[in-house]
Amino acid sequence: MQVILGSAPLGMPWATMDPFLFCVHHVDGYPKGNGKFGPAAALSGRQIGQDFASVDGWNMYHGEQVPGFPGHPHRGFETVTIVRRGLIDHADSLGAAARFGAGDVQWLTAGRGVVHSEMFPLLKTDADNPLELFQIWLNLPARSKLVEPHFTMLWSEDVPRQVVADAAGARTEIMCVAGKLAGVTPLAPPPDSWAAADESDVAIWVITMEPGAAWTLPPTQGARTKRALYYFDGDGATVGGEALAARSANDLRTDVPLLLKNGARPAQFLVLQGRPIGERVVQAGPFVMNSEQEIRQAHADYQRTGFGGWPWPDPMPVHGDDPTRFARHVDGRVERRDR
């Protein structure tokens, strides 16, 4: 019984399957900060504004003084951002703002259109500022392409994690961003998300395994569900008795339980699964629709309305030097979390 139906090396970005559009794993070893939220290092030799070469193990991306992604538009899909180390400062055209990290998840439904910025402030001036995050794009079906945008924060303290020890006592931890797992119920996704319907069978799991640990991936709800297993850290793992190549994306059989067995050192995986939407996808940069005409309309609407305008003093807001995690929602409600 073949369980790995297809495998490919991890690229940039990672290859995904319907209903997902895109997945990128940012790992940046930022140095000490300069007191102005940027790196205390020379920026000469970098293509500022388009810095993706990972010189010295980190990138400025589209940032000029502070690394990150200044204000840019989206329409027709959702972004799910899981921050494992470091902090992100979010601001958007809805008026929402957030500073989040340390396992927090932001889930943003772009719907009919939103502009947001994602900056990576380097707050520590006496130590390095490492950053690690996943950003995942989840498609919306045609009926939901033009829903109202929705900003959601899933705080690390609230995101359920299941810890399982095998017969030898080796542990596996599964962070359940989406998708029920052995009685673990994840936090609710945004109301118009493809993940909001149980029959969509969407799961986003981050799996960490101790050396030699074994854990069984359960079967999915139905034969139409697709599952990708991204093996991004580790070596020597197997699934269903078949060897996994290090740093690989793997399309798995989903109708039977599959034993995931780790090798001799700690390992990490990302699982993305879901029932395909099965509709035509037409993408033009930050817009994902179902036809070329809808893409032209998205460009025209953005040029005309700016998707609500930009209520911030500059295109790359940073939320000060207080490391406290917070979110200010569209309705004015403010949440704060311990550092």
N, C-alpha and C positions, 0 to 999 in steps of 0.2 A: 504494500500500500504506500504509494508515494505521498508524502505529506508536504514537502516543499514544492509548490507548483511552478515557482519561478524565483530567481534570485539575481540580484545585481549589486555592484558596489555602490556604497553611499556616495552621492555626488553633492553638488551645491546648486540648487536645492535638492532635497531628497525626492525621488519619484513617489507619486501617490496614485491612489485609485479612487474613482467615483464612490462616495460623494465628496471626497477630499480633493482639493485643487493644488495644494502646495504645502510643503513642510520644510522649514529651515532650522538648523541647530546652530545658534550663535554661541561661540566660545571665545572670549576675549580676555587675555591676561593684561588688563589695563594697569599701568604703573600708578604711583602716587599722584594725587590730584594737585593742581597748581593753585588752589584756593579760589578758583573761578569756575570750578566744576569740570574743567578740562584736564588733560594729562600734563604732568610736569615733565614734558619731554619735547624735543624739537619736532615740528611737523614738516620740516623740509624733506623733500623726496617723496611725499605722499600726494596723491591726486585729490586734493581737498575738494569736497563736494561730491566725490565719487570714489571714495577710498575703500576698496574691498580686497586689497592685495595682502592683508595680514602681515605687514611689515612688523617685525619684532613681536609677532603673536597677537596683534590687536589692530582694530580698524576704527577709523572715524566715521565710516559709512557716508551719509550725506551731511553730517554735521561739519561745521566750520571750526568752532572753538570747543564745543561739547560734542562728544560722539553721539550718534543716533540718527533718527529719521525725522526731520522737520515736517511741518504740516503738509499732508498729502491726502488726496480724496480716495474713497472707495464707494462702490455700488454693487449690489447684487449678491453678496456673500457675507460670511462671518470670519472674524479673526479670533483665534484662541491662543493666548500668549501665556506660557507657563515659565515663570522666572525661577530658576534653581539657585542662582547666586547673583548678588548685586541688586541694583535698583533700577526701575524704569520710572520716568516721569511722563505721565499721559496728560494730554489736553486735547479737547475736541470742539467742533463747531456747535455741539449741543450745549456747551457750557460746562460739561463734566471735566473733572480733573482727578488725578490720582498719583500717588507715589506707592509703588508696590514691588515686592521681591520676596526672597526667602521662602519659595514654595507657593506664593500667591499665583492666582490665575485671573486674567482679565478676558472676558468673553464679550466681544463687540459685534452686534448685528449691524452691518452697514445699511442693509435694506435699500431704500430709495436714494440714500446718499449721506455720507458723513465725511468730514475732514478731521484727521487727527494727527498728532505728533507723538513720537516715542523717542525721548531723549534718555541718555544713559549718564547721569551726573556722577562724577567721581568725587565723592564727598570726603574720603580719607586723604589727608595730606601727609600722614606719617606712616602709611602702609599702602600696599598695592590694593587695587580695586577690581578683582576678578568679576567677570560677568558670564553667566551661562543661561540661555533661555531657548525654548522652542517657540516658534510661531507657526501655527497651523491655520490654513485657510479651508473652511468648510463651506461647500456650496449651498445655495438656497434654491428650492424648486421654483419654477416659473411663477406659481401662484403667490410666492413670498418675496419675489425680487424687489418689489417696491413697497414693502412694509415700512412702518416707522422705525428709524434707527433705535437701538436699545443698548445701553451701557450696563454691564454687569461685572461686579467683582466677586470672586470666590476666594476668600481669605484662606491662607494655608492652614490655620488652626481649625477651620471648618471642613476642609476637603478630606473625605474619608480615606483612610489607608488601612489596608489589610496586611497583617504580618502573619506568615504561616511558617512553622518549623516542620521540616521533613523528619523521617524516622531517625536520622542521625543528628538531629538538632540544628542543622544548617537552615538559615532563615531566608525567606523571600518576602520583600515588601512590595505591595502594589498600591500605587497612588491612583485613586479612581476619580479622574476629572469628569468622566462621563461613562455611563454604562454600568448596569448592575452587575455585581459579582458576588456570588455565594452569600447572599443576604446583605451585602453592603449596598446601600442606596446612595448614589451620588447626589450632590446638590443639583437643584433644578437649573437646566440651561435656559436661555432666553425663550420667551413664549413662542416666537415664530421660527425658532431653529428647527432644522431637519432632525436634530437630536431630541427635540421635545416630544416626539411621538414614539411610543414604545416599539411599534412595529418597524421603525427605521433601524433599530438594533445598533445604534451608534455607540462606540466605546472609544475612550482615550485613556489608556493606562500607561503609567511609567513604572517599570519593574526594575527593582534592584535586588540582586542575588548574591549571597555569600558564596565563597568557594565551595564547590561540590554540591550546592543546594539543588533541590529538585522540587518542581511545582507543576501542576497540571493546568494547562489552558483548557477551559471548558468549551464545549461546542457552542456555536451561535444559534440564534432562534430559528433560522431557516436557511435553505440552500442558496438563496439569493445573496445573503450577506457575504461581503468580502472582508478579508482580514490581512493586514500587513504587519509583519514583525520586523522592527528595525533594531539590529544588533549593533549598537554604537560604541560600546565599551566592553572589552573582555576578549577572551580567546578560548576556544575549545568547547564551546557549548553545543548541545544537540537539541533537536526538537523531534519528537516521535521517532527517536533513534537515528535520525539523519543529521549529519554534521552541518553546522551553520558557519559560513565564512565570516571571519571577523570584519566588522564595518560593512554590513550588508543589509539590503532591504529584501524581505522574503514574503512572497505571496503564499499563504498557508491554506491547506485544507481546513474546512470549518465544521464539518458534520460529525466529527468524533473528538473525544478528549485527546489532547496531545501533551505528553510529558516533556517539559522544558527542563533540561539538565545542564547545570553550569559546569564550567571547567575548573581549573586550579586557582583562579584568581577572581576577585569580585567582578561582577558583570552588570551591565545596564541595558535595558531594552525599552523601546516605545512601541505600543500597539495602537494602530488606528484601524477601526473596523466600522462597517455600516452597510446597510442595504443601499445599492446604487440608486440615485435619483433617476438615471436613465434618460436624461434629456440632453439636447444639443447644448454644448458649451462653446460660447464665443467670448474670448478674452482679449482685451486691449489694455495692457498695463494693469491699472488698479480697478478696472471695470470688468465684471464677469456677468454676461447676459446670455440670451438664447438666440440672438440673431444680430447680424451686422447693423440692421436698422436701429435696434435697441442700443447698440454701442454708440452709434452716431447721436442718438437722442441723449444718452448719458453725457457725452462730451458737450452737447449743446446746453443741457440743463446745468452742468457745472459751470460753464462759461457765463451763463445768464444769472445764476443764483448763488454760486459758490457753496452750494449745499448748506445754506443757512448763514454763510459768512464766517468770519474768524474773530471771535471776541477776545483775543489775546494781543498783548502789545507787540509781540514779535512772532515769527513762525516757528520758534524752537524754545518754548517756555521751559524753565527749570524752576522747581518749587522750593528754593531756598536751601539752607544747610542743615535743617533739622531732619535727622534720618527717620523720624517717625513715619510709619506707613499710614496712608489715609486715602479716602475717596470722598470727593464732593460730587454728589449725584445731580442729575438735571433738575430735580425738584428742590434742590437746596439742602437736602439731607447730607450730613457729614458723618462719616465713620472714621474712627482712629484706632490704630492697633499699636501694641507695644513694639519697640524697636526689635 
